Amino acid sequence: YGATAANPIPADLVAASGAGLDPHISLAGALYQAGRVAAARGLPQAEVERRIEAQATTAGGPFAPERIVNVLELNLALDRLAR
């Protein structure tokens, strides 16, 4: 799961928001961690990646086209899989 030249760490994972309270991370940041999350939850990585993609939304507007993921909502969705 480590960073390599072919798999660099997304910038938002190493540069937290000022307060560290933003519940969103980039889609790239969420997918970067999918393997680790899948292993910790005992889920197939492909299923975690599907949930990440399903939870991803566009921040909005022409100046923020990057898709983001609300980590709380993603965790709640993954919790529902375990039931």
C-alpha positions as CSV (number, residue, x, y, z in Angstrom):
1,Y,0.0,0.0,0.0
2,G,3.0,2.3,0.0
3,A,3.8,5.2,-2.2
4,T,5.9,4.6,-5.3
5,A,6.8,6.6,-8.4
6,A,3.9,4.8,-10.2
7,N,1.5,5.3,-7.2
8,P,2.3,8.7,-5.6
9,I,0.4,9.8,-2.5
10,P,-2.4,12.3,-3.4
11,A,-1.6,15.7,-2.1
12,D,-4.7,16.0,0.1
13,L,-3.5,13.1,2.2
14,V,-0.3,14.8,3.2
15,A,-1.6,18.4,3.4
16,A,-4.5,18.5,5.9
17,S,-7.0,21.4,6.0
18,G,-6.2,24.2,8.4
19,A,-8.5,22.9,11.1
20,G,-8.3,19.2,10.1
21,L,-12.1,19.0,10.3
22,D,-13.1,18.8,6.6
23,P,-15.0,15.5,6.2
24,H,-14.0,15.2,2.5
25,I,-11.0,13.8,0.7
26,S,-10.3,13.6,-3.0
27,L,-11.5,10.6,-4.9
28,A,-7.9,9.9,-5.6
29,G,-7.1,10.0,-1.9
30,A,-10.0,7.6,-1.1
31,L,-9.0,5.1,-3.8
32,Y,-5.4,5.3,-2.7
33,Q,-6.5,3.9,0.7
34,A,-9.0,1.4,-0.6
35,G,-6.7,-1.6,-0.1
36,R,-5.9,-0.7,3.5
37,V,-9.6,0.0,4.2
38,A,-10.6,-3.3,2.6
39,A,-8.1,-5.3,4.7
40,A,-9.1,-3.6,7.9
41,R,-12.8,-4.3,7.3
42,G,-12.4,-7.8,5.8
43,L,-14.0,-6.8,2.6
44,P,-12.9,-7.3,-1.0
45,Q,-11.0,-4.3,-2.3
46,A,-13.2,-4.2,-5.4
47,E,-16.3,-3.7,-3.2
48,V,-14.7,-0.9,-1.3
49,E,-13.6,0.8,-4.5
50,R,-17.2,0.5,-5.9
51,R,-18.6,2.1,-2.7
52,I,-16.0,4.9,-3.0
53,E,-17.0,5.6,-6.6
54,A,-20.7,5.5,-5.6
55,Q,-20.1,8.0,-2.7
56,A,-18.0,10.4,-4.8
57,T,-19.6,13.7,-5.7
58,T,-18.5,16.8,-7.5
59,A,-17.7,19.7,-5.2
60,G,-19.4,22.0,-7.7
61,G,-18.8,24.7,-10.2
62,P,-16.3,25.2,-13.0
63,F,-13.5,25.9,-10.5
64,A,-14.0,22.7,-8.5
65,P,-14.6,19.9,-10.9
66,E,-12.7,17.3,-8.9
67,R,-14.8,14.6,-7.3
68,I,-14.6,14.3,-3.5
69,V,-15.7,11.7,-1.0
70,N,-17.3,12.4,2.4
71,V,-15.4,10.0,4.7
72,L,-18.2,9.8,7.3
73,E,-20.8,8.8,4.7
74,L,-18.4,6.3,3.1
75,N,-17.8,4.7,6.5
76,L,-21.5,4.5,7.2
77,A,-22.0,2.8,3.8
78,L,-19.2,0.3,4.5
79,D,-20.7,-0.3,8.0
80,R,-24.0,-1.3,6.3
81,L,-22.2,-3.9,4.2
82,A,-21.1,-5.7,7.4
83,R,-24.6,-6.1,8.7
